[in-house]
Amino acid sequence: MRRILSGLVTLVALCACNFTGGKQSATNANDVRHVIDSLNTRVMTALSAGQAGSVADIYAQDVWQMPPNSPPLVGRDSVVSFWRNALATGKWQFDIKSDDVVAADSIAVERGHFTLKVTAGPKAQYPSFTDRGNYVVLWRRESDGHWRVVWDAPVSTVPMPMPPVATKATKKA
């Protein structure tokens, strides 16, 4: 029994040290969070300035961005094209706050919350609106050493508007 307990303690200690290939991992969640926070600040600034192209570098080539109530955007070019079109229709002001970052080796997962205020411009086919919600982002440190978004899944907490209730007048039409 003592031998089994000793083996379990050793296994737990090795896992807690986060060893990779015989070397201790150089990934520190606090350091990664600092990088992610600075990239989020860069994204918020660029989107508020209407510069979708300026944020392209934070996305991996194989990114999946899953905006609420929309099909996924697959690939960096799709994400940048979406944001160029969206930003051309008005002013977008994001506030992104990271709540937690978990990192191991070349992968990090960020969980946070956001608020969004969109002021519709003359080309918009929608009214101005606000949104808020939560998000999960999978980051990957790529071969060039840069952290890039691989999966981005924002989830709105604002209820969708209810469809209009049919009245006698609308039923006859």
C-alpha positions in Angstrom: 0.0 0.0 0.0 2.8 2.3 0.9 4.5 1.7 -2.5 1.2 2.5 -4.4 0.8 5.7 -2.3 4.4 6.7 -3.0 3.9 6.1 -6.7 0.7 8.3 -6.8 2.5 11.1 -5.0 5.4 10.9 -7.4 3.0 11.0 -10.4 1.1 13.9 -9.0 4.3 15.8 -8.4 5.5 15.2 -12.0 2.2 16.4 -13.4 2.3 19.5 -11.2 5.7 20.4 -12.6 4.3 20.4 -16.1 7.3 18.7 -17.7 7.6 18.6 -21.5 10.0 16.2 -23.2 12.2 16.1 -20.1 12.4 19.9 -19.8 10.2 22.0 -17.7 7.7 23.9 -19.8 8.5 27.6 -20.3 4.8 28.5 -20.6 3.7 30.6 -17.7 0.0 31.4 -17.6 0.6 34.9 -16.2 3.1 35.7 -19.0 0.7 34.3 -21.6 -2.2 36.3 -20.1 -0.1 39.5 -20.4 0.5 38.8 -24.1 -3.2 38.0 -24.7 -4.3 41.2 -22.8 -2.0 43.3 -25.0 -3.3 41.6 -28.2 -6.9 42.2 -27.0 -6.1 45.9 -26.5 -4.7 46.0 -30.0 -7.8 44.4 -31.4 -10.2 46.8 -29.6 -8.2 49.8 -30.8 -8.0 48.7 -34.4 -11.7 47.7 -34.6 -12.8 51.0 -33.0 -10.7 52.8 -35.6 -12.3 50.7 -38.4 -9.0 48.9 -39.3 -9.9 45.3 -39.8 -6.7 44.6 -41.6 -4.6 45.7 -38.6 -5.9 42.7 -36.6 -5.3 40.0 -39.2 -2.0 39.0 -37.7 -3.6 37.8 -34.4 -5.5 35.1 -36.2 -4.0 31.8 -37.3 -4.4 30.9 -40.9 -6.8 28.0 -39.9 -8.9 30.1 -37.5 -12.5 29.4 -36.8 -14.5 32.5 -35.5 -18.0 31.7 -34.5 -20.0 34.9 -34.2 -23.4 34.8 -32.6 -26.3 33.9 -34.9 -24.1 33.4 -37.9 -22.3 30.6 -39.7 -18.6 30.2 -38.7 -15.9 32.2 -40.4 -13.2 29.7 -41.4 -9.7 31.0 -42.2 -7.9 34.3 -41.6 -9.0 35.8 -44.9 -12.7 35.1 -44.1 -12.4 36.7 -40.7 -10.7 39.8 -42.0 -13.2 40.1 -44.9 -16.1 39.8 -42.5 -14.7 42.5 -40.3 -13.9 44.8 -43.2 -17.5 44.6 -44.3 -18.9 45.0 -40.8 -16.8 48.0 -40.0 -17.8 49.7 -43.2 -21.4 49.8 -42.0 -20.8 51.8 -38.8 -18.7 52.3 -35.7 -17.9 49.2 -33.5 -16.7 49.7 -30.0 -15.6 46.6 -28.2 -14.6 46.2 -24.5 -13.0 42.8 -24.0 -12.0 41.7 -20.5 -10.1 38.4 -20.0 -11.3 36.6 -16.8 -9.1 33.6 -16.9 -6.2 32.1 -19.0 -5.0 28.5 -18.7 -1.8 27.7 -20.6 0.2 24.7 -21.3 3.1 24.5 -23.7 2.0 26.1 -27.0 -1.8 26.2 -26.2 -3.8 28.7 -24.1 -7.5 29.0 -23.4 -8.9 32.4 -22.6 -12.3 32.9 -21.0 -13.7 36.4 -20.7 -16.6 38.8 -21.2 -17.3 41.6 -23.6 -19.5 44.5 -24.3 -20.2 45.9 -27.7 -21.7 49.1 -28.9 -22.5 49.5 -32.6 -23.5 52.8 -34.1 -25.0 52.1 -37.5 -23.7 54.2 -40.3 -25.4 55.2 -43.6 -24.5 51.9 -45.3 -25.9 49.8 -42.4 -28.9 47.6 -43.0 -29.5 47.3 -39.3 -30.2 49.8 -36.5 -27.6 50.7 -33.8 -27.4 48.2 -31.0 -25.5 47.1 -28.0 -24.5 43.6 -27.0 -22.7 41.8 -24.1 -21.7 38.3 -23.4 -19.0 35.9 -22.7 -16.3 34.2 -24.9 -13.8 31.4 -25.1 -10.8 31.7 -27.3 -8.2 29.0 -28.0 -4.8 30.5 -28.7 -1.8 28.7 -30.1 1.9 29.8 -30.0 3.0 29.2 -33.6 6.5 28.4 -34.9 7.3 32.1 -35.2 6.7 32.5 -31.5 3.5 34.6 -31.9 0.3 33.7 -30.1 -2.6 33.5 -32.5 -6.3 32.9 -32.2 -7.3 29.4 -33.5 -10.9 29.3 -32.2 -13.0 32.3 -31.1 -16.5 31.7 -29.7 -18.4 34.7 -28.4 -21.8 34.0 -26.8 -24.2 36.9 -26.4 -26.2 37.1 -23.2 -28.7 39.6 -24.6 -32.0 37.8 -25.4 -33.0 37.8 -29.1 -36.0 40.0 -29.8 -39.3 38.2 -29.8 -41.0 37.9 -33.2 -44.1 40.1 -33.6 -47.3 38.6 -32.4 -49.8 37.9 -35.1 -53.0 40.0 -34.8 -56.2 39.7 -36.7 -55.1 42.5 -39.0 -51.8 40.7 -39.8 -53.5 37.4 -40.3 -55.8 38.8 -43.0 -52.9 40.4 -44.9 
